[in-house]
Amino acid sequence: MFSLSLKTKLVFAITAMVVAIVATLSTLYISEVVHQRIQEVNSIADVIKLHVFAVSKPALGVDLTNSKIDLNDPKQVDAAIQELLLYDTSITSLLDSVTGDSPNILDACIVNANGLALLHTNPALQGTVVVGREDFANILHGGIRVQYNLIYGPARTYDVRLPLINTSTKKPFGEVRVGVNTALLIDDLKPQIRRALVVSGTAIVLSLILAAGLSNLALRPLAAISRRLDLISSGKAELVGTPSTRSDEYGKVSTKIERLGRQMRDVKEVFSALKENLDQMMANLQDGVMLFTSDSNAVLVSASAERFIGKPRGEMLGRHPSEIFSRDSRLGRVIMDAFASREPVNQQEIEDEQGRHIQIAVDFIEERGERIGALLTLRDAESVHRIEDEIELSRRLSSIGRLTSGVAHEVKNPINAIVVHLEVLRQKMKEIDPDTRRHLDVIGSEIQRLDRVVQTLVDFTRPVELRLNDMDLRKVAEDVVILASPAAEKHMVVIEREAGPEPLPVRIDADLVKQAILNIVLNGVQAMPEGGTLRLTLKREGESALIMVRDQGAGIAENIRDKIFNLYFTTKSGGSGIGLAMAYRVVQLHHGSMEFTSIIDHGSTFYLRFPMIETAAGSEAPVAAKEDSVSKA
């Protein structure tokens, strides 16, 4: 196969670079010539359109409010302005003379918003709809390719436009159009482009000849450099000789070649230093590392390997595993079996005779399907376990940190209640009555509960100090209904509370239980985006007080039912996964139980059970409840 020499390639590369530079400069020069000529024509057209605009401005500024025409009728306004323009001799005289200002100007006209020519340099087109032509600005700012297409394409006519505003109606009236024909522009530019191309072609030819000659002359020293490199590649670096005393590039290259020769003479020393540095690095490793060749001889042993094996490094280097390890030890049996079967060992943990736990890994190194060596790693398993314990502790601490970020989820409900009751309070401030005082009590109670919720979230993983009081569970449920009513009304959900006349006395932390029940109720409300009924049923079940919260939502999917009480688990896009987890924990703290049933498309029912306390016969219930058996919110 034919191949070019380095010198020939360099000559071609240099000449090609010169050609590229000349061609680029020539293209830029021709582009600048074309752009300047187009800019001149555009400037002439701009002067004409501004002149026409200035002369027609008085006619456009005539106040038509006192005339008999309907200013809301565009046709009447156009007709009136056209009449003013036609009888303005200065405008008609100007339009008659514009085509003589420049041979590239074909025509000029004033059109209304619908393209109707009110005045035109061509009387035959006056009063007709003039089809708009391409804007000449597209050519001016179109770049080299667009301008070259203009020159070497067919002659066309373009428009230079200026919008007109009717000063009396403050609305766009039409525009001034100046037609630019490219026929004469092309005739003017083509000779200039031909001259530029001839000059560029001559420059390219001369640059080719000059570059080839100078490159050939300048690259003659490459032969001497090539001979010197051949000596180095053949291993005869000592025959390279002294560097050249020339100060040009050849002298610099010669000096570098001489330095390269010295470096190659020092290869053995460099290799020795590298090996020493590698030994130092291996000495700092905490893990025991041993590298074996394809014939299973140890060529690299870290200092830590001595601690695991109990032999000096000098006795292990160059030895076979059977000479290093003994089958009498558990460590030796595992390693020797791996080398005998050529099967890798992946992080196997063993306990040696001294009671140490060691992790062993044996990996066989392959290249192109052929085994070229093996790597043995020994690691202290106890230190690994300590690190894993620290990581687990960090994960738990991170979970606690994420928990506090969900405080806003639980704070939202009390805040909503406070806002609602504050609004009611503002409307009733003029007269202080028991009802207003009741709202104030609710606000105070909610603020306290809000503080408890935040503190509970912060101390979620710590023991909670319960503030137990004897309560009627019906009263707690009634408060929950009141708090959940605004959210239920927003979702078009009706909350029905059903409780018997018999009190349900329990010893509970009212704030925590109220929050737990409220979480479940609000989840049920949110499960019914189209509205529905949420039933809150309270009754006695043996020695327990039972609260059933039943919604008519879509139900809970089968595959997530075992996860809904997990902390941070949520299926809502804006949820935090805290509500149900907190409710479950509160029930457990009161020695109760919590469970649920769910039917897809028929809703879910949550069952909360709290141990009841016994009250003396005939004594009053801990907290009086309403006598209504069923209430609606």
N, C-alpha and C positions, 0 to 999 in steps of 0.2 A: 504494500500500500504506500502510495506516494505521500510524503510528509515534508512540510516546509521546515527549513532551518530556523533557529531562533532569530538570526539576523534578518532573514526575510520577513518573518512575522513582525519584528519591531519596525522595519521599514514600512510595511503595509499599515501598521497601527498608527505610526506618526503621520504618514501621508493622509490616511483616512481622517485623522483628527483635524488636520489643516483644512481638508476639503469641507468637513462639517462646519468648521468655524467660518470659512469664507461663505459657504452656502447660507448659514444662519444670518450673517451680517448682510448679505445681499437681500435675503428675504425681508429682513427688518427695514432695509433702506427702501425697497420697493413698496412695502406696506406703508411706510411713512409718507412717501410721495403720493400714493393713492389717497391716504387719509387726509392729507393737507388739501388735495384738490377737491375731495368731497366736502371738506369743511368749508372751503371757499364758496362752493355752490350753496351749501346750507346757510351760510352767513348772508348771502345775497337774498335768498328766499326769506330769511328771518327779517331782514330790513323791509322787504316788500310787505310782508304780512303785518308788521308793526305799523308801517305807514298807512296801510288800508284800515287797520284798526283805529288809528288816531283820527283819520279823516271821517270814519263812520261813527265815531263815538258821540258826536253831538246829536246825530239822528237817533241813536239808540237811547240817549239820555233825555229825549223829549218826554215831558210829563203828559201821560195819556189819561190821567184820572178825570180831567175836566172834559174829555171828549165824550162822544156819544156811543163809543164802542164798549162792548162788554169785556173787561179786562180778564175775566175768567174764561173767555173763549179764545183759545190759541189761534184759531184761524183769523179772527178779527184783528188780534194784536199783530200777527204776521203781516196781514194786508196793510195795516196802518204804517208799520215800520217800512215795508217794501215801498210804499208810496213815498214816504219821506226820503228813502235812499234814492229812488228813481229821480226825484226832483232836486236832488243835491248834485249840482254840476261838478263840484270838486271831487266827489267820489267817482262819478262816471268818467271824468277826465283821467283820474288816476288809474282806473282799471284799464282804460284804453292805452295807457302808456307803459304799463308794467312789463309787457312782453318785450319791449325794446331795451330794458335795462340790462338784460343778460341773454345770450343765445340759449342758455340752458333752461330759462323760464318759459314754460309753454302757455300757461293761462293762469287766471286768478278769478276767484268768485267769492260771494258771500251767500251762504246757505242758512236756512233755518234749521230747527232741531230735527225736522223730518227729511233733511237733505234736499229741500226745494231750493233751487238757485234763484235768489232774489235779484242779484246782479251778477253778471258773468262777462268776461272779456269776449266770449263768443256769443253774440246776440241770439243765435239759434238755440242755445241751451238755456237761455233766460226763461224762468217760469217752469222749468222741468226739474224732475228729480235727478240729481247728479249722484251717480254711484261713487262711493268713497274708494279711493285708491290706497295702496299700502303707504304707511307713514315713512317718510324719508329718514326719520330718526332711527328706524331699524337698520338702515344701511350705515348711517354714521356711527352707530354704537354696536354694529353687528360683528366686528372682528374681521380678521384677515380673510377667512373663507368666504364670508358673505360679500365682502367687497370685491374679491376676485371673481366670484360668480356674477357680480354686477358688470364687471369689465368684459369678461369672456362669454357672457350670456347675451340674449337678445335685448335690444333697447326697450326700456319701459318708462312709464311715467309714474312718479310718486307724488304724494301730497305733503306739504308742510302746513300744519294746522295751528290755529289760535282760537280758543273758545271765546264767544261773545256773551255778555250778560246784559239783560235789559234792566237798566237802572231804575225804571219806574216800577217794574214788577218784582225786581230782585230775583229773577229766575233766568236760567240759561236760555238764550235765544237761538243761538246757532253757532257758526264758526266761520273764520276766514280760511280759505284753502288756496294755497299757491302751488301750482303744478310744476314739477321739476322733471324735465325729459333728459334721459341719460345718453341719448345718441351722440351729442356733441361732446359730452363728458368722456365717453369711451374713446372717441376719436382723438381727444387731447391726451389721454393717458397712455394709449397703446404705444406711441413712439417713445415716450419716456421709459416705459417698461422695457421695450426692446433694447434701448441703449443700456439700461441698467443690467439686463441679462447678458448682453455682449461683454460688458465690463466684468461682470461676475464670472462668466465662463472663462475669459482670458486670465483672470486672477486665479481661478481654480487650476487651470492647466499649468500656469507658471509655478503655482505652489506645489503641484505634484512633482514637477521636475526638480525644483529646488529642494523639497523635502527628501526626495529619494536620494539626491546627490549628497546632501549634508548627513543624512542618516547613515548612508553607506560609509562615509568618511569617519563619522563619530563612533561607529560601532566596530571598527577594526580591532580595538583592544579586546573584544569579546573572545577572539581565538586564544589569546594568551591566558585570559581568565579561565576559559574552558580547560586548557591544559593543566593549570594549577589545581582546579577542582577535581580533575581526573586523578591527579596524584593523591589528593586527600581521600577520595572515595576508594582508591586501591590500597589504602593503608600505608602509603609512603609519605606521611605528613612531614617527616623530617627533611624531605627533598624539596619542599615548597620553596625554600629560600627566603631571603630577606624581602621585606616589603619595598615597593617602589617609592622613590623619592618624589614622584610627581604629586602636585597638589590638586589635580583635577579629580573627576569622579573615578578615573581608572586607578589613580593612586590611593583613593579612599577604599575602593573595593579590594585592592591588593593588600592593604593593611588589614582589612577585615578577614581576608583569607588566611593571612599569617596568624592572626589571633585564633581563628578557627582551628588551625593546625596545632597550636599550643594547647587549646582546650581538649582536642582529641587525644593528645599525648597524656593528658591528665585524667583521662576517663577512669582509669583504675582507682586513682586517688579519690575522685568524686564518688565513685560507687562505694568505696569503703566508708567514706564519710556519711553517705546516705544510709548505709546499713547500720552504722553506729547510731544515727538519729532515730532510725526505726526501732532499734533496741531500746533506746531511752523512752520512746513513746509507749512501747509495749510494757515497759517497767511501771508506767503510771496507770495502767488499766487495773480496775478492781476485779474484773472477770478473768478467769484463767482461759487463755487462748492458745491453741496449738494448731499449727499448719503442717499438713503432711503432703508429701509428693505422691505421684501416681503409684509408686512402689511402696507406699505407706511408711516412708521414713520422715521423721520429724525434722523440719527445716526452720521452724520458727516457734519459739516457746516464750510466753510472757512470764514476767516475774511472779505474778499471782498464781500461776499454775503450780509453782513449788508448794504453795500453801495447801492446795487441794490434794496434790499427789504425794507430797512428802519426800521429793527427791530434788537435788540441785539441777538447774537448767543444763549444766554441762554434761550431766549423765543422761539426759533425755534427747539432746540434739543428735540427729543422725541415726536414731534408734527406731526399731520397729515397735508397734504397740505391744507386742508380746514380750519385748524386753523392758518396757516401761511399766506396764500394769501386770498385776497378778490376778489369777482367777480365784484366789482365796478371798478377795475382797469384792463386795457388791459393786463398787465403782468399776473395778477392773473387768468383771464379768460382762457388764452391760456394754462397755466400750469394745472389748475384744469380740463379743458376739456381733456388734454392729459392723466391725471391719471384716469379720469372717463372712457374714451374709451380704455385705455391701448394701445394707438397708439403712436409710437415715433414721436418726432418733430425734423426735420433735419434743423438746422441753419435757423430758421425763424427770420426775423428782424421786430421789432415793435417799435413804438414811444409811450413812456409813457406819462402820464399827465404833466410831467415836461418838455417835449420836447426832452428827451434823446432817442437816437436810441440804442436799445439793441438787441443783437443776442441771441436767446434762442435755446437750444438743450436739448431734453429729450430722454434718451436712457434707455430702459428696459433690465436689465441683466438677462440672462437665463442660466440654467445649466440642461442638459439632458431634454430639452423641458419644464422645469418648471421655472417660473419667480421667481428669488430670491431677486430682488431689482431693484432700478432705480437710474439713475445718472442725475442730473440737472446741466447744465452749463449755466452761464450768462456771456456775454462778451460785452464790450463797442464797438459798431459797428463803432463809429467815429474813434477810434484808429485803428481799422482794415482797414478802408478806407484809413487812412493816410499811413499805411504800404503798402497797395496795390498801392497807388499813387507813393510812393518811389520806389517800385519794377518796375512799369511801366517806371518811369524816368530812372532807372538803365538799363532797357531793351533798351530804346532809346539811351542812351549813349553807350551801348554795340554795337548797330547797327552802330553808327557813327564810333566806333573803327574798326568794321569789314569792314566798307566802305574804310577806309584808306588802309587796307590790299589789296584792289583790285586796288590800284593805278597802280600797275605793268601792269594790263590788258590794261589800256589806254595809259601808257607810251610806251608800246611795239611798237605801230604803228609809232609814230614820230621817235623813235630810229631806226626802220627799214629803214625809209626814209633817215635819216641822214647817216646811214651806206652805203646805196646804192649810195648816192650822194658823199660821201667821196671817195668811190672806183672810181667813175668817175673822181673826182677831182685829185686823185693820178695819173691817166693815162694822164691827160691833163696839169699837172703842168709845162711842158716845154714851153708852149706857152700860154700866157694870152690873151684870146679872149673873146668876149661877151658871148659866150656859157658857158665858164668856170665861168665867173662872175655870170651868171644866176644860176649856181649850188651853188655858194657861197651864193647868196641871199636866195635860197631855204633852205640851211642849217641854216642860221640865223633865217629865219622865223619859221622853225620847232622847233628850240631851244626855241624861245619865246612861241610858241604854247604849247610845252611840259611843260613849266613852268606854263602856264595858266591852263592846264589840271590838273596838280597836285594840284594847289591851289584850283581849282573848286571842286575836289574830297574831299579835306580836309574840305572845307567849304560848302559841299553839302547841308546841312540843313540851311545854312545861306543865306541871300539875296546876289545875285551875282551882282557885279557892271559891267554892260555891257559897252563895248567900241564900241559905234555905229559909223559906217561910211557908207556913201552911196556907194554901190557896185553894179556891174552887176552880178546877180546870175549865169550867164553863166560862168564868170571867176572863181567863187568859184568851180563850178562843174568841170571845166577844171583842176584846181589844184588837186581836189580829184582824178580824173582819173590818173593823173601823180603819185600821192602818192600810189594809190592802184595797179598800174601796176605790181610791182615786185611780190606781193602776188598772183595776177591774173595769171601771167605767171607760177608761181610755181604750181598752181592748174589747169593749162591748160584752163583757162577761158578767153574769149575775152570780153572786156568791150567796148560797143558801146555808144557814147554820141550823142544824137540827140537834136538839138536846132535850133530854127528859127533865122532868121537874125535880128529880133526885140529885142532890149535890154530888160532885165528884171531888172529894177532898184529897189533895196531894201535897207533899212537902217538896218544893222545887225552888230553884232560882228563877223567879218569874221573868227576869229580863232575858236570860239565856233561852228558856223554853219558848218565850214569845218570839224571839228571833228565829229559832229553829223552825217553829210552825209557819212563821211568815215566809221563810225561804221556800218551803214546800208549796205553800199557797201561791206565791208569786211564780214559781216554776210552772204550776198548773195553769195559771192565767196566761203566761207566755206561750204555753203549748196550744192555746186556742186562738190563733190570730184572726179567725173569722167570727169570734164570739162563741158564746155557749153558756153552760151552767156549771159552776164548781160547787160541789156539795161538801160541807164540813159537818161531819156527824160525830157526836160525843155520846158515849154510853159506858156502862159498867160491864166488865167482862171478868168474872171471877173476882180475884183480888186486885185487879188492875183497872185503871181508867184508860179507855181506848179512844183515840182520835183517828177518824178515817177522813182522808182528803182525796176526793174522787173528781177527776177532770174528764172532759170529753175531747181530749186532743188526739193526736195521731198515734199515741202509744210509744213505747220504748222498744227499739230494735232488739232482736234476740241476741245479736253478737256483742252488745255493749251492756247487757243487764248486769254482768258481774263486775263492771267497772264504774258504775255511776256514783258509788260512794268513795271512789279513789280521789285523793286530793289532786287538784288541778285538772281532773278529767272533765271535759265539757264538749258538747256538740254545738254550742251557740258561738257564732262568730265573735261576739263581744263579751263572752262569758269568761270567768276566771277559774271555774272548777272548784270553788270554795264552799258554795252554799250548801249542797247536800252533804259534803264531807263534814262541815261544821254541825249541821243538824244531827247527823249520825253520832258524832262525838258527844254532843250535848245529851242526847237520849241515853247513851252509855254511861255518862257521868251520873245520871239519876237512876242507875240500875234498871233501866227500862230496855225496851227492844224496839227495833224499827225494821220493817220489811215492806215489800210492795208486790203488787201484781199488775200486769199490763197486757192489754189485748190490742193488737195492731188495728188502727182506725177506729177503736172504741174507747180509748183513753186508758189512764193508769189510776191506781188507787194505792195510797201510802197509808200504812198502819203504824201508829205511834202508841206504845203502851208505857204507862207510868205506874209504879206501885202506889196503891191508895193507902191512906192512913185511916185508922179507926177513930170515930168521934163518939162521944158519950151519947146515949140514947136521949133524944129530945133536945140535944144541944143545938145551937145555931151553927150553920155551916161556916167555914173559915171566912169566906167572902161571898156575900149574897149574889145570886145570879138572877137574871130576869126570868119571869115566869113564862115567857113565850116559849112554846115548844119548837116553833120554826120561825126564823127571822130571815129577811132578805136584805141584801145590800146591793 
